[in-house]
Amino acid sequence: MLRLEFDLDSNRSRLERLAKRYAARSPDLADLCLICLSERFREFPILTVDGDFRVYRRHQREAIPVLMPNE
């Protein structure tokens, strides 16, 4: 029913770049992984209550589509 499509080791350099880019927001590893996944699976929005996803960008410039409860 659920299949993980993310390998931490193969995405390490991208995660490190994202961590540096968003250091002022102190993203956790889960946030960084979701940004990477949104770059890979562009057709799916992120379901979150984390407002930082309104600021995070995939491929540095593109807004990440998000679904936030109570909006």
N, CA, C and O atoms as a Maestro MAE file, in Angstrom:
{
 s_m_m2io_version
 :::
 2.0.0
}

f_m_ct {
 s_m_title
 :::
 protein
 m_atom[284] {
  # First column is atom index #
  i_m_mmod_type
  r_m_x_coord
  r_m_y_coord
  r_m_z_coord
  i_m_residue_number
  s_m_chain_name
  s_m_pdb_residue_name
  s_m_pdb_atom_name
  i_m_atomic_number
  :::
  1 25 0.805 -1.184 0.000 1 A "MET " " N  " 7
  2 3 0.000 0.000 0.000 1 A "MET " " CA " 6
  3 2 0.858 1.262 0.000 1 A "MET " " C  " 6
  4 15 0.470 2.270 -0.592 1 A "MET " " O  " 8
  5 25 1.997 1.221 0.644 2 A "LEU " " N  " 7
  6 3 2.894 2.364 0.714 2 A "LEU " " CA " 6
  7 2 4.284 1.929 0.309 2 A "LEU " " C  " 6
  8 15 4.798 0.926 0.804 2 A "LEU " " O  " 8
  9 25 4.888 2.672 -0.583 3 A "ARG " " N  " 7
  10 3 6.242 2.342 -1.034 3 A "ARG " " CA " 6
  11 2 7.102 3.592 -0.890 3 A "ARG " " C  " 6
  12 15 6.742 4.658 -1.392 3 A "ARG " " O  " 8
  13 25 8.229 3.464 -0.210 4 A "LEU " " N  " 7
  14 3 9.139 4.591 -0.038 4 A "LEU " " CA " 6
  15 2 9.982 4.777 -1.290 4 A "LEU " " C  " 6
  16 15 10.588 3.832 -1.795 4 A "LEU " " O  " 8
  17 25 10.011 5.994 -1.774 5 A "GLU " " N  " 7
  18 3 10.742 6.304 -2.999 5 A "GLU " " CA " 6
  19 2 11.893 7.260 -2.741 5 A "GLU " " C  " 6
  20 15 12.229 8.075 -3.601 5 A "GLU " " O  " 8
  21 25 12.490 7.170 -1.582 6 A "PHE " " N  " 7
  22 3 13.539 8.115 -1.233 6 A "PHE " " CA " 6
  23 2 14.699 7.390 -0.590 6 A "PHE " " C  " 6
  24 15 14.524 6.631 0.364 6 A "PHE " " O  " 8
  25 25 15.882 7.628 -1.118 7 A "ASP " " N  " 7
  26 3 17.094 7.033 -0.571 7 A "ASP " " CA " 6
  27 2 17.966 8.164 -0.033 7 A "ASP " " C  " 6
  28 15 18.436 9.007 -0.797 7 A "ASP " " O  " 8
  29 25 18.177 8.180 1.256 8 A "LEU " " N  " 7
  30 3 18.918 9.248 1.903 8 A "LEU " " CA " 6
  31 2 20.337 9.374 1.350 8 A "LEU " " C  " 6
  32 15 20.800 10.483 1.080 8 A "LEU " " O  " 8
  33 25 21.017 8.267 1.183 9 A "ASP " " N  " 7
  34 3 22.407 8.316 0.716 9 A "ASP " " CA " 6
  35 2 22.538 8.913 -0.681 9 A "ASP " " C  " 6
  36 15 23.443 9.711 -0.925 9 A "ASP " " O  " 8
  37 25 21.669 8.546 -1.583 10 A "SER " " N  " 7
  38 3 21.790 9.055 -2.947 10 A "SER " " CA " 6
  39 2 21.343 10.511 -3.074 10 A "SER " " C  " 6
  40 15 21.620 11.153 -4.087 10 A "SER " " O  " 8
  41 25 20.661 11.033 -2.070 11 A "ASN " " N  " 7
  42 3 20.199 12.421 -2.086 11 A "ASN " " CA " 6
  43 2 20.966 13.314 -1.109 11 A "ASN " " C  " 6
  44 15 20.600 14.471 -0.898 11 A "ASN " " O  " 8
  45 25 21.999 12.785 -0.533 12 A "ARG " " N  " 7
  46 3 22.733 13.511 0.513 12 A "ARG " " CA " 6
  47 2 23.228 14.882 0.065 12 A "ARG " " C  " 6
  48 15 23.056 15.859 0.795 12 A "ARG " " O  " 8
  49 25 23.826 14.980 -1.094 13 A "SER " " N  " 7
  50 3 24.365 16.274 -1.532 13 A "SER " " CA " 6
  51 2 23.248 17.304 -1.745 13 A "SER " " C  " 6
  52 15 23.417 18.477 -1.413 13 A "SER " " O  " 8
  53 25 22.127 16.875 -2.288 14 A "ARG " " N  " 7
  54 3 20.998 17.781 -2.485 14 A "ARG " " CA " 6
  55 2 20.445 18.237 -1.131 14 A "ARG " " C  " 6
  56 15 20.122 19.412 -0.954 14 A "ARG " " O  " 8
  57 25 20.338 17.321 -0.196 15 A "LEU " " N  " 7
  58 3 19.857 17.661 1.139 15 A "LEU " " CA " 6
  59 2 20.789 18.669 1.819 15 A "LEU " " C  " 6
  60 15 20.328 19.597 2.484 15 A "LEU " " O  " 8
  61 25 22.080 18.482 1.651 16 A "GLU " " N  " 7
  62 3 23.048 19.413 2.241 16 A "GLU " " CA " 6
  63 2 22.909 20.805 1.633 16 A "GLU " " C  " 6
  64 15 22.979 21.803 2.350 16 A "GLU " " O  " 8
  65 25 22.714 20.880 0.324 17 A "ARG " " N  " 7
  66 3 22.530 22.188 -0.331 17 A "ARG " " CA " 6
  67 2 21.257 22.869 0.163 17 A "ARG " " C  " 6
  68 15 21.248 24.070 0.435 17 A "ARG " " O  " 8
  69 25 20.192 22.097 0.275 18 A "LEU " " N  " 7
  70 3 18.938 22.660 0.772 18 A "LEU " " CA " 6
  71 2 19.069 23.119 2.227 18 A "LEU " " C  " 6
  72 15 18.536 24.163 2.601 18 A "LEU " " O  " 8
  73 25 19.775 22.344 3.039 19 A "ALA " " N  " 7
  74 3 19.974 22.717 4.445 19 A "ALA " " CA " 6
  75 2 20.722 24.045 4.548 19 A "ALA " " C  " 6
  76 15 20.397 24.873 5.399 19 A "ALA " " O  " 8
  77 25 21.700 24.249 3.706 20 A "LYS " " N  " 7
  78 3 22.437 25.519 3.705 20 A "LYS " " CA " 6
  79 2 21.559 26.656 3.219 20 A "LYS " " C  " 6
  80 15 21.566 27.743 3.798 20 A "LYS " " O  " 8
  81 25 20.811 26.415 2.172 21 A "ARG " " N  " 7
  82 3 19.950 27.455 1.598 21 A "ARG " " CA " 6
  83 2 18.900 27.949 2.604 21 A "ARG " " C  " 6
  84 15 18.634 29.148 2.687 21 A "ARG " " O  " 8
  85 25 18.312 27.031 3.358 22 A "TYR " " N  " 7
  86 3 17.243 27.376 4.278 22 A "TYR " " CA " 6
  87 2 17.687 27.342 5.740 22 A "TYR " " C  " 6
  88 15 16.853 27.155 6.625 22 A "TYR " " O  " 8
  89 25 18.951 27.516 6.006 23 A "ALA " " N  " 7
  90 3 19.490 27.430 7.366 23 A "ALA " " CA " 6
  91 2 18.794 28.379 8.328 23 A "ALA " " C  " 6
  92 15 18.611 28.035 9.496 23 A "ALA " " O  " 8
  93 25 18.407 29.549 7.876 24 A "ALA " " N  " 7
  94 3 17.743 30.523 8.747 24 A "ALA " " CA " 6
  95 2 16.393 30.010 9.249 24 A "ALA " " C  " 6
  96 15 15.920 30.455 10.295 24 A "ALA " " O  " 8
  97 25 15.775 29.099 8.534 25 A "ARG " " N  " 7
  98 3 14.483 28.526 8.936 25 A "ARG " " CA " 6
  99 2 14.643 27.236 9.742 25 A "ARG " " C  " 6
  100 15 13.660 26.691 10.245 25 A "ARG " " O  " 8
  101 25 15.860 26.757 9.863 26 A "SER " " N  " 7
  102 3 16.159 25.523 10.609 26 A "SER " " CA " 6
  103 2 15.275 24.352 10.191 26 A "SER " " C  " 6
  104 15 14.586 23.770 11.029 26 A "SER " " O  " 8
  105 25 15.286 23.997 8.899 27 A "PRO " " N  " 7
  106 3 14.446 22.874 8.462 27 A "PRO " " CA " 6
  107 2 14.950 21.555 9.047 27 A "PRO " " C  " 6
  108 15 16.154 21.348 9.201 27 A "PRO " " O  " 8
  109 25 14.022 20.682 9.364 28 A "ASP " " N  " 7
  110 3 14.455 19.365 9.823 28 A "ASP " " CA " 6
  111 2 14.642 18.452 8.606 28 A "ASP " " C  " 6
  112 15 14.302 18.813 7.479 28 A "ASP " " O  " 8
  113 25 15.177 17.293 8.859 29 A "LEU " " N  " 7
  114 3 15.472 16.360 7.768 29 A "LEU " " CA " 6
  115 2 14.214 15.996 6.991 29 A "LEU " " C  " 6
  116 15 14.259 15.860 5.768 29 A "LEU " " O  " 8
  117 25 13.105 15.838 7.682 30 A "ALA " " N  " 7
  118 3 11.851 15.487 7.002 30 A "ALA " " CA " 6
  119 2 11.449 16.569 6.001 30 A "ALA " " C  " 6
  120 15 11.031 16.257 4.886 30 A "ALA " " O  " 8
  121 25 11.572 17.842 6.394 31 A "ASP " " N  " 7
  122 3 11.250 18.942 5.469 31 A "ASP " " CA " 6
  123 2 12.132 18.884 4.233 31 A "ASP " " C  " 6
  124 15 11.646 19.018 3.110 31 A "ASP " " O  " 8
  125 25 13.415 18.686 4.438 32 A "LEU " " N  " 7
  126 3 14.359 18.640 3.318 32 A "LEU " " CA " 6
  127 2 14.044 17.470 2.386 32 A "LEU " " C  " 6
  128 15 14.118 17.603 1.164 32 A "LEU " " O  " 8
  129 25 13.698 16.340 2.962 33 A "CYS " " N  " 7
  130 3 13.339 15.174 2.152 33 A "CYS " " CA " 6
  131 2 12.075 15.440 1.340 33 A "CYS " " C  " 6
  132 15 11.984 15.028 0.183 33 A "CYS " " O  " 8
  133 25 11.108 16.120 1.933 34 A "LEU " " N  " 7
  134 3 9.881 16.439 1.205 34 A "LEU " " CA " 6
  135 2 10.137 17.406 0.051 34 A "LEU " " C  " 6
  136 15 9.517 17.293 -1.006 34 A "LEU " " O  " 8
  137 25 11.041 18.347 0.254 35 A "ILE " " N  " 7
  138 3 11.403 19.245 -0.853 35 A "ILE " " CA " 6
  139 2 11.994 18.428 -1.995 35 A "ILE " " C  " 6
  140 15 11.620 18.617 -3.153 35 A "ILE " " O  " 8
  141 25 12.905 17.531 -1.677 36 A "CYS " " N  " 7
  142 3 13.501 16.667 -2.707 36 A "CYS " " CA " 6
  143 2 12.446 15.820 -3.401 36 A "CYS " " C  " 6
  144 15 12.462 15.690 -4.625 36 A "CYS " " O  " 8
  145 25 11.539 15.250 -2.640 37 A "LEU " " N  " 7
  146 3 10.490 14.434 -3.235 37 A "LEU " " CA " 6
  147 2 9.580 15.262 -4.137 37 A "LEU " " C  " 6
  148 15 9.106 14.773 -5.164 37 A "LEU " " O  " 8
  149 25 9.335 16.517 -3.753 38 A "SER " " N  " 7
  150 3 8.485 17.359 -4.600 38 A "SER " " CA " 6
  151 2 9.168 17.683 -5.921 38 A "SER " " C  " 6
  152 15 8.496 17.918 -6.926 38 A "SER " " O  " 8
  153 25 10.494 17.697 -5.926 39 A "GLU " " N  " 7
  154 3 11.220 17.903 -7.180 39 A "GLU " " CA " 6
  155 2 11.099 16.683 -8.089 39 A "GLU " " C  " 6
  156 15 11.052 16.796 -9.314 39 A "GLU " " O  " 8
  157 25 11.053 15.542 -7.468 40 A "ARG " " N  " 7
  158 3 10.988 14.289 -8.235 40 A "ARG " " CA " 6
  159 2 9.563 13.955 -8.689 40 A "ARG " " C  " 6
  160 15 9.354 13.477 -9.804 40 A "ARG " " O  " 8
  161 25 8.597 14.210 -7.820 41 A "PHE " " N  " 7
  162 3 7.195 13.889 -8.106 41 A "PHE " " CA " 6
  163 2 6.394 15.185 -8.181 41 A "PHE " " C  " 6
  164 15 5.615 15.498 -7.281 41 A "PHE " " O  " 8
  165 25 6.591 15.916 -9.236 42 A "ARG " " N  " 7
  166 3 6.032 17.251 -9.405 42 A "ARG " " CA " 6
  167 2 4.508 17.300 -9.392 42 A "ARG " " C  " 6
  168 15 3.923 18.329 -9.050 42 A "ARG " " O  " 8
  169 25 3.870 16.212 -9.757 43 A "GLU " " N  " 7
  170 3 2.415 16.220 -9.889 43 A "GLU " " CA " 6
  171 2 1.679 16.111 -8.549 43 A "GLU " " C  " 6
  172 15 0.461 16.282 -8.499 43 A "GLU " " O  " 8
  173 25 2.405 15.830 -7.473 44 A "PHE " " N  " 7
  174 3 1.767 15.639 -6.169 44 A "PHE " " CA " 6
  175 2 2.041 16.812 -5.233 44 A "PHE " " C  " 6
  176 15 3.191 17.226 -5.084 44 A "PHE " " O  " 8
  177 25 0.995 17.355 -4.600 45 A "PRO " " N  " 7
  178 3 1.220 18.411 -3.604 45 A "PRO " " CA " 6
  179 2 1.686 17.809 -2.279 45 A "PRO " " C  " 6
  180 15 1.556 16.608 -2.042 45 A "PRO " " O  " 8
  181 25 2.224 18.661 -1.435 46 A "ILE " " N  " 7
  182 3 2.631 18.265 -0.089 46 A "ILE " " CA " 6
  183 2 1.471 18.585 0.853 46 A "ILE " " C  " 6
  184 15 0.955 19.702 0.838 46 A "ILE " " O  " 8
  185 25 1.066 17.634 1.657 47 A "LEU " " N  " 7
  186 3 0.047 17.842 2.680 47 A "LEU " " CA " 6
  187 2 0.779 18.155 3.983 47 A "LEU " " C  " 6
  188 15 1.509 17.313 4.507 47 A "LEU " " O  " 8
  189 25 0.583 19.367 4.505 48 A "THR " " N  " 7
  190 3 1.349 19.792 5.671 48 A "THR " " CA " 6
  191 2 0.612 20.867 6.448 48 A "THR " " C  " 6
  192 15 -0.297 21.512 5.926 48 A "THR " " O  " 8
  193 25 1.006 21.054 7.684 49 A "VAL " " N  " 7
  194 3 0.558 22.187 8.485 49 A "VAL " " CA " 6
  195 2 1.723 23.149 8.718 49 A "VAL " " C  " 6
  196 15 1.580 24.140 9.434 49 A "VAL " " O  " 8
  197 25 2.871 22.857 8.115 50 A "ASP " " N  " 7
  198 3 4.094 23.641 8.263 50 A "ASP " " CA " 6
  199 2 4.096 24.809 7.279 50 A "ASP " " C  " 6
  200 15 4.236 24.609 6.072 50 A "ASP " " O  " 8
  201 25 3.942 26.004 7.787 51 A "GLY " " N  " 7
  202 3 3.904 27.203 6.946 51 A "GLY " " CA " 6
  203 2 5.185 27.474 6.185 51 A "GLY " " C  " 6
  204 15 5.175 28.237 5.219 51 A "GLY " " O  " 8
  205 25 6.296 26.863 6.600 52 A "ASP " " N  " 7
  206 3 7.558 27.053 5.876 52 A "ASP " " CA " 6
  207 2 7.465 26.561 4.436 52 A "ASP " " C  " 6
  208 15 8.228 27.000 3.576 52 A "ASP " " O  " 8
  209 25 6.534 25.654 4.177 53 A "PHE " " N  " 7
  210 3 6.404 25.156 2.804 53 A "PHE " " CA " 6
  211 2 5.836 26.207 1.857 53 A "PHE " " C  " 6
  212 15 5.819 25.998 0.644 53 A "PHE " " O  " 8
  213 25 5.374 27.326 2.391 54 A "ARG " " N  " 7
  214 3 5.000 28.462 1.545 54 A "ARG " " CA " 6
  215 2 6.244 29.223 1.091 54 A "ARG " " C  " 6
  216 15 6.195 29.978 0.120 54 A "ARG " " O  " 8
  217 25 7.364 29.021 1.799 55 A "VAL " " N  " 7
  218 3 8.628 29.701 1.499 55 A "VAL " " CA " 6
  219 2 9.578 28.795 0.711 55 A "VAL " " C  " 6
  220 15 10.265 29.254 -0.201 55 A "VAL " " O  " 8
  221 25 9.612 27.519 1.064 56 A "TYR " " N  " 7
  222 3 10.511 26.581 0.390 56 A "TYR " " CA " 6
  223 2 10.215 26.542 -1.104 56 A "TYR " " C  " 6
  224 15 9.067 26.695 -1.521 56 A "TYR " " O  " 8
  225 25 11.245 26.338 -1.898 57 A "ARG " " N  " 7
  226 3 11.115 26.266 -3.351 57 A "ARG " " CA " 6
  227 2 11.797 24.999 -3.851 57 A "ARG " " C  " 6
  228 15 12.839 24.588 -3.341 57 A "ARG " " O  " 8
  229 25 11.184 24.396 -4.856 58 A "ARG " " N  " 7
  230 3 11.850 23.264 -5.503 58 A "ARG " " CA " 6
  231 2 12.610 23.812 -6.702 58 A "ARG " " C  " 6
  232 15 12.159 24.743 -7.369 58 A "ARG " " O  " 8
  233 25 13.738 23.235 -6.958 59 A "HIS " " N  " 7
  234 3 14.626 23.700 -8.028 59 A "HIS " " CA " 6
  235 2 14.923 25.195 -7.875 59 A "HIS " " C  " 6
  236 15 15.076 25.909 -8.866 59 A "HIS " " O  " 8
  237 25 15.000 25.650 -6.650 60 A "GLN " " N  " 7
  238 3 15.394 26.995 -6.228 60 A "GLN " " CA " 6
  239 2 14.377 28.095 -6.498 60 A "GLN " " C  " 6
  240 15 14.400 29.106 -5.796 60 A "GLN " " O  " 8
  241 25 13.494 27.959 -7.468 61 A "ARG " " N  " 7
  242 3 12.593 29.058 -7.816 61 A "ARG " " CA " 6
  243 2 11.112 28.704 -7.842 61 A "ARG " " C  " 6
  244 15 10.263 29.590 -7.746 61 A "ARG " " O  " 8
  245 25 10.802 27.454 -7.968 62 A "GLU " " N  " 7
  246 3 9.421 27.039 -8.188 62 A "GLU " " CA " 6
  247 2 8.694 26.756 -6.869 62 A "GLU " " C  " 6
  248 15 9.160 25.968 -6.047 62 A "GLU " " O  " 8
  249 25 7.559 27.406 -6.685 63 A "ALA " " N  " 7
  250 3 6.762 27.160 -5.480 63 A "ALA " " CA " 6
  251 2 6.331 25.696 -5.437 63 A "ALA " " C  " 6
  252 15 6.027 25.084 -6.461 63 A "ALA " " O  " 8
  253 25 6.315 25.162 -4.238 64 A "ILE " " N  " 7
  254 3 5.882 23.781 -4.032 64 A "ILE " " CA " 6
  255 2 4.373 23.802 -3.776 64 A "ILE " " C  " 6
  256 15 3.915 24.507 -2.877 64 A "ILE " " O  " 8
  257 25 3.601 23.045 -4.546 65 A "PRO " " N  " 7
  258 3 2.164 23.014 -4.275 65 A "PRO " " CA " 6
  259 2 1.902 22.320 -2.936 65 A "PRO " " C  " 6
  260 15 2.402 21.224 -2.680 65 A "PRO " " O  " 8
  261 25 1.115 22.975 -2.097 66 A "VAL " " N  " 7
  262 3 0.819 22.425 -0.774 66 A "VAL " " CA " 6
  263 2 -0.685 22.403 -0.532 66 A "VAL " " C  " 6
  264 15 -1.436 23.219 -1.066 66 A "VAL " " O  " 8
  265 25 -1.089 21.466 0.270 67 A "LEU " " N  " 7
  266 3 -2.456 21.402 0.802 67 A "LEU " " CA " 6
  267 2 -2.310 21.568 2.297 67 A "LEU " " C  " 6
  268 15 -1.620 20.790 2.955 67 A "LEU " " O  " 8
  269 25 -2.967 22.595 2.836 68 A "MET " " N  " 7
  270 3 -2.909 22.844 4.266 68 A "MET " " CA " 6
  271 2 -4.315 22.792 4.840 68 A "MET " " C  " 6
  272 15 -5.207 23.488 4.355 68 A "MET " " O  " 8
  273 25 -4.525 21.970 5.876 69 A "PRO " " N  " 7
  274 3 -5.839 21.937 6.510 69 A "PRO " " CA " 6
  275 2 -6.231 23.337 7.007 69 A "PRO " " C  " 6
  276 15 -5.377 24.158 7.344 69 A "PRO " " O  " 8
  277 25 -7.520 23.577 7.039 70 A "ASN " " N  " 7
  278 3 -8.068 24.862 7.495 70 A "ASN " " CA " 6
  279 2 -7.774 26.016 6.573 70 A "ASN " " C  " 6
  280 15 -7.769 27.168 7.007 70 A "ASN " " O  " 8
  281 25 -7.530 25.739 5.324 71 A "GLU " " N  " 7
  282 3 -7.348 26.821 4.345 71 A "GLU " " CA " 6
  283 2 -8.450 26.784 3.338 71 A "GLU " " C  " 6
  284 15 -8.483 27.611 2.427 71 A "GLU " " O  " 8
  :::
 }
 m_bond[283] {
  # First column is bond index #
  i_m_from
  i_m_to
  i_m_order
  :::
  1 1 2 1
  2 2 3 1
  3 3 4 2
  4 3 5 1
  5 5 6 1
  6 6 7 1
  7 7 8 2
  8 7 9 1
  9 9 10 1
  10 10 11 1
  11 11 12 2
  12 11 13 1
  13 13 14 1
  14 14 15 1
  15 15 16 2
  16 15 17 1
  17 17 18 1
  18 18 19 1
  19 19 20 2
  20 19 21 1
  21 21 22 1
  22 22 23 1
  23 23 24 2
  24 23 25 1
  25 25 26 1
  26 26 27 1
  27 27 28 2
  28 27 29 1
  29 29 30 1
  30 30 31 1
  31 31 32 2
  32 31 33 1
  33 33 34 1
  34 34 35 1
  35 35 36 2
  36 35 37 1
  37 37 38 1
  38 38 39 1
  39 39 40 2
  40 39 41 1
  41 41 42 1
  42 42 43 1
  43 43 44 2
  44 43 45 1
  45 45 46 1
  46 46 47 1
  47 47 48 2
  48 47 49 1
  49 49 50 1
  50 50 51 1
  51 51 52 2
  52 51 53 1
  53 53 54 1
  54 54 55 1
  55 55 56 2
  56 55 57 1
  57 57 58 1
  58 58 59 1
  59 59 60 2
  60 59 61 1
  61 61 62 1
  62 62 63 1
  63 63 64 2
  64 63 65 1
  65 65 66 1
  66 66 67 1
  67 67 68 2
  68 67 69 1
  69 69 70 1
  70 70 71 1
  71 71 72 2
  72 71 73 1
  73 73 74 1
  74 74 75 1
  75 75 76 2
  76 75 77 1
  77 77 78 1
  78 78 79 1
  79 79 80 2
  80 79 81 1
  81 81 82 1
  82 82 83 1
  83 83 84 2
  84 83 85 1
  85 85 86 1
  86 86 87 1
  87 87 88 2
  88 87 89 1
  89 89 90 1
  90 90 91 1
  91 91 92 2
  92 91 93 1
  93 93 94 1
  94 94 95 1
  95 95 96 2
  96 95 97 1
  97 97 98 1
  98 98 99 1
  99 99 100 2
  100 99 101 1
  101 101 102 1
  102 102 103 1
  103 103 104 2
  104 103 105 1
  105 105 106 1
  106 106 107 1
  107 107 108 2
  108 107 109 1
  109 109 110 1
  110 110 111 1
  111 111 112 2
  112 111 113 1
  113 113 114 1
  114 114 115 1
  115 115 116 2
  116 115 117 1
  117 117 118 1
  118 118 119 1
  119 119 120 2
  120 119 121 1
  121 121 122 1
  122 122 123 1
  123 123 124 2
  124 123 125 1
  125 125 126 1
  126 126 127 1
  127 127 128 2
  128 127 129 1
  129 129 130 1
  130 130 131 1
  131 131 132 2
  132 131 133 1
  133 133 134 1
  134 134 135 1
  135 135 136 2
  136 135 137 1
  137 137 138 1
  138 138 139 1
  139 139 140 2
  140 139 141 1
  141 141 142 1
  142 142 143 1
  143 143 144 2
  144 143 145 1
  145 145 146 1
  146 146 147 1
  147 147 148 2
  148 147 149 1
  149 149 150 1
  150 150 151 1
  151 151 152 2
  152 151 153 1
  153 153 154 1
  154 154 155 1
  155 155 156 2
  156 155 157 1
  157 157 158 1
  158 158 159 1
  159 159 160 2
  160 159 161 1
  161 161 162 1
  162 162 163 1
  163 163 164 2
  164 163 165 1
  165 165 166 1
  166 166 167 1
  167 167 168 2
  168 167 169 1
  169 169 170 1
  170 170 171 1
  171 171 172 2
  172 171 173 1
  173 173 174 1
  174 174 175 1
  175 175 176 2
  176 175 177 1
  177 177 178 1
  178 178 179 1
  179 179 180 2
  180 179 181 1
  181 181 182 1
  182 182 183 1
  183 183 184 2
  184 183 185 1
  185 185 186 1
  186 186 187 1
  187 187 188 2
  188 187 189 1
  189 189 190 1
  190 190 191 1
  191 191 192 2
  192 191 193 1
  193 193 194 1
  194 194 195 1
  195 195 196 2
  196 195 197 1
  197 197 198 1
  198 198 199 1
  199 199 200 2
  200 199 201 1
  201 201 202 1
  202 202 203 1
  203 203 204 2
  204 203 205 1
  205 205 206 1
  206 206 207 1
  207 207 208 2
  208 207 209 1
  209 209 210 1
  210 210 211 1
  211 211 212 2
  212 211 213 1
  213 213 214 1
  214 214 215 1
  215 215 216 2
  216 215 217 1
  217 217 218 1
  218 218 219 1
  219 219 220 2
  220 219 221 1
  221 221 222 1
  222 222 223 1
  223 223 224 2
  224 223 225 1
  225 225 226 1
  226 226 227 1
  227 227 228 2
  228 227 229 1
  229 229 230 1
  230 230 231 1
  231 231 232 2
  232 231 233 1
  233 233 234 1
  234 234 235 1
  235 235 236 2
  236 235 237 1
  237 237 238 1
  238 238 239 1
  239 239 240 2
  240 239 241 1
  241 241 242 1
  242 242 243 1
  243 243 244 2
  244 243 245 1
  245 245 246 1
  246 246 247 1
  247 247 248 2
  248 247 249 1
  249 249 250 1
  250 250 251 1
  251 251 252 2
  252 251 253 1
  253 253 254 1
  254 254 255 1
  255 255 256 2
  256 255 257 1
  257 257 258 1
  258 258 259 1
  259 259 260 2
  260 259 261 1
  261 261 262 1
  262 262 263 1
  263 263 264 2
  264 263 265 1
  265 265 266 1
  266 266 267 1
  267 267 268 2
  268 267 269 1
  269 269 270 1
  270 270 271 1
  271 271 272 2
  272 271 273 1
  273 273 274 1
  274 274 275 1
  275 275 276 2
  276 275 277 1
  277 277 278 1
  278 278 279 1
  279 279 280 2
  280 279 281 1
  281 281 282 1
  282 282 283 1
  283 283 284 2
  :::
 }
}
